[in-house]
Amino acid sequence: MQVKVYVPQLVEIPSEFLPALAKRAADGLGDRSGQVSATRGHLVRQAVLDGLLRDLDGLVDDEGTVDLVCDPGSEIPLELEDQTLTLTELLEALQCKQQGLSGMSQSGAA
């Protein structure tokens, strides 16, 4: 008997990588990225594909699919102000936040 088991493991993804991960995850879905609800699982699987989580490289199969399931709480669609975000909307929100932070640091340096 073969049974696949998933062992809990915490991973850390630095916040500065999130916009790029969201973009590549959205690009991977193509036109569907505007319809698919964004989850933390999308970001984690993209981080594995991008090589940011080297300990999990063995979870990428020959076809480039990541055999990884996040806990159910991490697969719940992400929300902002009680609105479920698609991957495209998540990317836009992260880019706006990043631009706001860079604008604040530039004005603080002046």
C-alpha positions in Angstrom: 0.0 0.0 0.0 1.3 3.4 -0.9 0.0 6.5 0.9 1.2 10.0 0.3 1.5 12.0 3.5 2.1 15.7 3.9 4.2 16.7 6.8 3.5 20.2 8.3 6.4 22.6 7.8 6.5 26.4 8.2 8.1 28.4 5.4 9.0 32.0 5.4 8.8 34.2 2.3 10.1 37.7 2.6 7.4 40.3 1.9 9.6 42.0 -0.8 9.3 38.9 -2.9 5.4 38.8 -2.8 4.7 41.1 -5.8 7.1 39.2 -8.1 5.7 35.8 -7.0 2.1 37.1 -7.5 3.0 38.3 -11.0 4.6 35.0 -12.0 1.7 33.0 -10.5 -0.7 35.2 -12.4 1.3 34.9 -15.6 1.3 31.1 -15.2 -2.5 31.1 -15.2 -2.7 33.4 -18.2 -6.2 34.8 -18.9 -7.6 32.9 -16.0 -5.7 35.0 -13.5 -8.5 37.5 -13.5 -11.0 34.8 -12.4 -9.0 32.6 -10.0 -9.1 33.6 -6.4 -5.7 34.3 -5.0 -4.4 32.1 -2.1 -1.3 31.9 0.0 -0.8 28.5 -1.7 -0.4 30.1 -5.1 2.5 32.2 -3.6 4.1 29.3 -1.8 4.0 27.0 -4.9 5.4 29.8 -7.1 8.2 30.4 -4.5 9.1 26.7 -4.8 9.1 26.9 -8.6 11.4 30.0 -8.4 13.8 28.2 -6.1 13.2 30.4 -3.1 12.5 27.4 -0.9 15.3 25.0 -1.8 14.3 22.5 0.8 11.2 21.8 -1.2 12.8 21.4 -4.6 11.9 17.6 -4.5 8.2 18.5 -4.6 8.5 19.7 -8.3 7.7 16.9 -10.7 9.0 16.3 -14.2 6.2 18.4 -15.7 7.0 21.4 -13.4 4.0 20.9 -11.1 4.5 21.5 -7.4 3.1 18.7 -5.3 2.4 20.8 -2.3 -0.8 21.6 -0.4 -1.0 24.3 2.2 -3.1 23.9 5.3 -6.8 24.7 4.6 -6.5 28.1 6.1 -3.8 29.1 3.6 -5.9 27.9 0.7 -8.8 30.2 1.6 -9.0 33.0 -0.9 -7.2 36.2 0.2 -9.4 39.2 1.0 -8.9 42.9 1.2 -11.6 45.0 2.8 -14.0 42.0 2.8 -13.5 41.5 -1.0 -12.0 38.3 -2.4 -9.0 39.0 -4.6 -8.2 37.4 -7.8 -4.5 36.9 -8.6 -4.6 39.9 -10.9 -6.1 42.1 -8.1 -3.6 40.8 -5.5 -0.8 41.8 -7.8 -2.3 45.3 -8.3 -2.7 45.7 -4.5 0.9 44.6 -3.8 2.2 46.9 -6.5 0.3 49.9 -5.1 1.5 49.1 -1.6 5.1 48.8 -2.8 4.9 52.1 -4.8 3.4 53.8 -1.7 6.3 52.6 0.5 9.0 53.6 -2.0 7.4 57.0 -2.3 7.4 57.4 1.4 11.1 56.4 1.7 12.0 58.9 -1.1 10.2 61.8 0.5 11.7 60.9 3.9 15.2 61.0 2.3 14.6 64.6 1.0 
